[in-house]
């Protein structure tokens, strides 16, 4: 909910920045990965699911970095 409110306020009052456009999705990914890792450590989620989610997010971030390196974002 706080992420949606933050996005609404930023758009409504013109408070968007280029760095914020990159950091917001990155923060969402870090939050999601940390939740799955915590659930995996406490054995509340199966390890295969934790590995799947973390590796998927690592591949997405890696693909974005690779696209920047080759100049085709």
Residue frames as a rotation matrix with the C-alpha (Angstrom) as fourth column:
UNK 1
0.575 0.818 0.000 0.00
0.818 -0.575 0.000 0.00
0.000 0.000 -1.000 0.00
UNK 2
0.453 -0.449 -0.770 2.80
0.185 -0.798 0.574 2.42
-0.872 -0.402 -0.279 0.88
UNK 3
-0.634 -0.698 0.333 4.44
0.438 0.030 0.898 1.83
-0.637 0.716 0.287 -2.51
UNK 4
-0.154 0.676 0.721 1.21
0.958 -0.076 0.276 2.70
0.241 0.733 -0.636 -4.32
UNK 5
0.789 0.423 -0.445 0.72
0.555 -0.802 0.221 5.84
-0.263 -0.421 -0.868 -2.22
UNK 6
-0.007 -0.896 -0.443 4.34
0.208 -0.435 0.876 6.85
-0.978 -0.086 0.189 -2.84
UNK 7
-0.696 -0.237 0.677 3.92
0.673 0.111 0.731 6.41
-0.249 0.965 0.082 -6.60
UNK 8
0.284 0.888 0.360 0.64
0.931 -0.345 0.115 8.32
0.227 0.303 -0.926 -6.63
UNK 9
0.733 -0.014 -0.680 2.05
0.360 -0.840 0.406 11.26
-0.577 -0.543 -0.610 -4.68
UNK 10
-0.343 -0.934 -0.101 5.19
0.300 -0.210 0.931 11.40
-0.890 0.289 0.352 -6.80
UNK 11
-0.600 0.171 0.781 3.16
0.796 0.032 0.605 11.51
0.078 0.985 -0.156 -10.02
UNK 12
0.443 0.896 -0.029 0.50
0.890 -0.435 0.139 13.84
0.112 -0.087 -0.990 -8.68
UNK 13
0.846 -0.134 -0.517 2.94
0.127 -0.889 0.439 16.48
-0.518 -0.437 -0.735 -7.47
UNK 14
0.873 -0.487 -0.020 5.61
-0.116 -0.168 -0.979 16.01
0.473 0.857 -0.203 -10.14
UNK 15
0.501 -0.692 0.520 8.20
-0.809 -0.160 0.566 14.67
-0.309 -0.704 -0.640 -7.72
UNK 16
0.923 -0.183 0.337 9.58
0.261 0.944 -0.202 11.96
-0.281 0.274 0.920 -9.98
UNK 17
0.305 -0.896 -0.323 13.29
-0.802 -0.424 0.420 11.66
-0.513 0.131 -0.848 -10.64
UNK 18
0.365 -0.246 -0.898 15.33
-0.708 0.553 -0.439 9.48
0.604 0.796 0.028 -12.96
UNK 19
-0.725 -0.687 -0.045 17.16
-0.473 0.545 -0.692 7.82
0.500 -0.481 -0.720 -10.08
UNK 20
-0.437 0.660 0.611 13.84
-0.685 0.196 -0.702 7.16
-0.584 -0.725 0.366 -8.35
UNK 21
0.521 0.625 -0.582 12.60
-0.854 0.373 -0.364 5.42
-0.011 0.686 0.727 -11.47
UNK 22
-0.019 -0.616 -0.787 15.52
-0.413 0.722 -0.555 2.98
0.911 0.315 -0.268 -11.12
UNK 23
-0.851 -0.437 0.293 15.60
-0.413 0.211 -0.886 2.65
0.325 -0.875 -0.360 -7.34
UNK 24
-0.123 0.890 0.440 11.88
-0.958 0.009 -0.286 1.99
-0.258 -0.457 0.851 -6.79
UNK 25
0.709 0.392 -0.587 11.73
-0.562 0.817 -0.132 -1.27
0.427 0.423 0.799 -8.79
UNK 26
-0.226 -0.871 -0.436 15.09
-0.175 0.476 -0.862 -2.30
0.958 -0.118 -0.260 -7.34
UNK 27
-0.723 0.027 0.691 13.77
-0.687 -0.135 -0.714 -1.74
0.074 -0.990 0.117 -3.81
UNK 28
0.391 0.918 0.063 10.70
-0.916 0.395 -0.066 -3.82
-0.086 -0.032 0.996 -4.66
UNK 29
0.492 -0.280 -0.824 12.92
-0.279 0.846 -0.454 -6.68
0.825 0.453 0.338 -5.85
UNK 30
-0.632 -0.771 0.075 15.13
-0.277 0.135 -0.951 -6.49
0.723 -0.622 -0.299 -2.76
UNK 31
-0.369 0.583 0.723 12.06
-0.915 -0.090 -0.394 -6.58
-0.165 -0.807 0.567 -0.51
UNK 32
0.657 0.671 -0.344 10.57
-0.735 0.671 -0.096 -9.56
0.167 0.316 0.934 -2.34
UNK 33
0.178 -0.681 -0.710 13.84
-0.137 0.697 -0.704 -11.51
0.974 0.223 0.031 -2.33
UNK 34
-0.744 -0.498 0.446 14.48
-0.475 -0.076 -0.877 -10.79
0.470 -0.864 -0.180 1.35
UNK 35
0.065 0.844 0.532 10.98
-0.980 0.156 -0.126 -12.00
-0.190 -0.513 0.837 2.27
UNK 36
0.777 0.227 -0.587 11.48
-0.431 0.871 -0.234 -15.27
0.458 0.435 0.775 0.38
UNK 37
-0.213 -0.922 -0.322 14.95
-0.143 0.356 -0.924 -15.78
0.966 -0.151 -0.208 1.87
UNK 38
-0.630 0.037 0.775 13.58
-0.767 -0.182 -0.615 -15.19
0.118 -0.983 0.143 5.37
UNK 39
0.482 0.861 0.161 10.73
-0.866 0.496 -0.063 -17.64
-0.134 -0.109 0.985 4.73
UNK 40
0.565 -0.347 -0.748 13.25
-0.237 0.801 -0.550 -20.17
0.790 0.488 0.370 3.41
UNK 41
-0.538 -0.825 0.172 15.55
-0.371 0.048 -0.927 -19.79
0.757 -0.563 -0.332 6.41
UNK 42
-0.531 0.407 0.743 12.68
-0.810 0.012 -0.586 -20.33
-0.248 -0.913 0.323 8.83
UNK 43
-0.989 0.086 0.124 11.43
0.123 0.935 0.332 -23.31
-0.087 0.343 -0.935 6.76
UNK 44
-0.206 0.960 -0.191 8.09
0.012 -0.193 -0.981 -21.65
-0.978 -0.204 0.029 6.07
UNK 45
0.635 0.323 -0.702 8.61
-0.702 -0.139 -0.699 -21.89
-0.323 0.936 0.139 2.32
UNK 46
0.811 -0.347 0.471 10.07
0.403 0.915 -0.019 -24.77
-0.424 0.205 0.882 0.32
UNK 47
-0.032 -0.943 -0.332 13.70
0.122 -0.333 0.935 -24.31
-0.992 -0.011 0.125 -0.68
UNK 48
-0.457 -0.133 0.879 12.92
0.848 0.232 0.476 -24.92
-0.267 0.964 0.006 -4.36
UNK 49
0.582 0.743 0.330 10.52
0.796 -0.603 -0.048 -21.97
0.163 0.291 -0.943 -4.33
UNK 50
0.692 -0.422 -0.586 13.07
0.073 -0.767 0.638 -19.69
-0.719 -0.484 -0.499 -2.67
UNK 51
-0.387 -0.886 0.255 15.71
0.331 0.124 0.936 -20.71
-0.861 0.446 0.245 -5.22
UNK 52
-0.143 0.424 0.894 13.26
0.989 0.080 0.121 -20.20
-0.021 0.902 -0.431 -8.08
UNK 53
0.840 0.542 -0.036 12.22
0.543 -0.839 0.025 -16.70
-0.017 -0.041 -0.999 -6.98
UNK 54
0.478 -0.734 -0.483 15.74
-0.043 -0.569 0.821 -15.51
-0.877 -0.372 -0.304 -6.14
UNK 55
-0.482 -0.703 0.523 17.25
0.494 0.275 0.825 -16.86
-0.724 0.656 0.214 -9.36
UNK 56
0.203 0.634 0.746 14.42
0.977 -0.185 -0.108 -15.34
0.070 0.750 -0.657 -11.42
UNK 57
0.947 0.161 -0.278 15.03
0.214 -0.961 0.175 -11.91
-0.239 -0.225 -0.945 -9.92
UNK 58
0.092 -0.983 -0.157 18.80
0.010 -0.156 0.988 -12.26
-0.996 -0.092 -0.005 -10.38
UNK 59
-0.390 -0.192 0.901 18.25
0.837 0.335 0.433 -13.12
-0.385 0.923 0.030 -14.05
UNK 60
0.634 0.677 0.374 15.98
0.765 -0.620 -0.174 -10.11
0.114 0.397 -0.911 -14.53
UNK 61
0.798 -0.402 -0.448 18.49
-0.101 -0.823 0.558 -7.73
-0.594 -0.400 -0.698 -12.93
UNK 62
-0.202 -0.921 0.334 21.31
0.247 0.282 0.927 -9.35
-0.948 0.270 0.170 -14.91
UNK 63
-0.043 0.269 0.962 19.41
0.992 0.125 0.009 -8.92
-0.118 0.955 -0.272 -18.18
UNK 64
0.926 0.376 -0.017 18.81
0.375 -0.926 -0.055 -5.23
-0.037 0.044 -0.998 -17.43
UNK 65
0.427 -0.850 -0.309 22.50
-0.203 -0.423 0.883 -4.68
-0.881 -0.314 -0.353 -16.64
UNK 66
-0.350 -0.545 0.762 23.49
0.592 0.502 0.631 -6.56
-0.726 0.672 0.147 -19.82
UNK 67
0.396 0.570 0.720 21.11
0.917 -0.287 -0.277 -4.44
0.049 0.770 -0.636 -21.90
UNK 68
0.924 -0.142 -0.354 22.70
-0.040 -0.959 0.281 -1.28
-0.379 -0.246 -0.892 -20.49
UNK 69
0.061 -0.994 0.094 26.17
-0.020 0.093 0.995 -2.59
-0.998 -0.062 -0.014 -21.28
UNK 70
-0.454 -0.201 0.868 25.31
0.788 0.363 0.497 -3.29
-0.415 0.910 -0.007 -24.93
UNK 71
-0.928 -0.009 -0.372 23.49
-0.067 -0.979 0.191 0.04
-0.366 0.202 0.908 -25.21
UNK 72
-0.608 0.781 -0.142 19.99
-0.154 0.060 0.986 -1.27
0.779 0.621 0.083 -25.86
UNK 73
-0.944 0.232 0.236 17.92
-0.235 0.031 -0.971 -0.61
-0.233 -0.972 0.025 -22.74
